[in-house]
Amino acid sequence: TTRIDRDRVLDLVAERAPQVRVAKTRVAEARGAVTGAKVMAANPHLEALVGPRWASTRSTDVELAGAMPLSLFGARGRRVALAERELEREGQLALDVGRLAAGTALSVYYQVLHADRLLELARARHSLAEQLVRVALERERAGDVARLDVMLAEGERARAASEVLAAEARREHARTEVALVLGLASMAAVVVEGDLGDRSLFARQTKGLGNRADVAAAEAENYASQAAVALAAAARFPAVAVQVRYAREQDEDIVLGGFSVALPVFERGQGDQAKALARRERALVELEARRAALSVEIEGKSAVFAAAVAAVLVLEKEALPRIEENERMAMESYKAGKIGLDTFLRVRRETVETRREAMDRLLEAALAGVNMWTALGARR
């Protein structure tokens, strides 16, 4: 049996969540691009020609040529700068994927705890319904009530049994979501533990904005777009290659040296420059939008969390303490014949609904806390 609590959920999502693992592979790809950018832009060219010469004297001519393209005008440095900025962006995006995955994992974790609590409530309701049927039968045999009371009690028992089955289905659905988020093969031997009302993780969060991973990724993309503009501009410069040529003609050796220049007369990287400029503009807009939304997101989600906690406290302080006493008094009154079954069932439904509302408010507070925690950067 494997036991999973809140901290273990966060550990597992960092290790096994599919989207986190995919994001790490993208970082590895970007790291490979940096390695490629640091090597020479092109390989040397070698050329060899051999052939007979038919003349008064027959001979064999040989010609060897070599050319080495040169990386001038800072093109190699610009490629490296772009690749490094893109690596930084992918690293921050991987962190942001981890942040969002942690929030999703905590949300489904609390939904499992909520489903467990609802299942406990449904089973308690069914147990009380069984007791109610026994009391109704005893009172019918004593002649205190009509057969109708027994039928009503049996109907309540059937509804309670149905609620147990429905709660079990909801619980299995929530457990399946946990397995999918955490990348687990099965939940058969997994026990999810924890307290739905534990908000200690969220209480440790500070209000400082810091530099969240998605904002840092947008900043890295902005720098990368500037590097892309600089690299595209390098196409305006000519491409230079150093050449060496050796030839042997009619027993004479010829050695030549020189260079070749590809002049950017027609193709000057106009398309790449236009794309790079558009990328720079897009990156700047995205960065400004993320920076502007960050403080609003944190402020709003912090307010939602505070309101959700207040809603929990009202029920815990004013409603929940009276529930058990109300149920006990209602059962005693029904046994003594002071109230009818319809009144008892009405009291029972109100207590069940109050408990369910309390559990729903706990879940809402937990999910609001997760949203606030995620907005603040998902720091443990």
Summary of the structure (lengths in Angstrom):
residues: 380
radius of gyration: 37.0
end to end distance: 26.1
largest distance: 140.2
contacts: 1156
relative contact order: 0.14
helix: 69%
strand: 13%
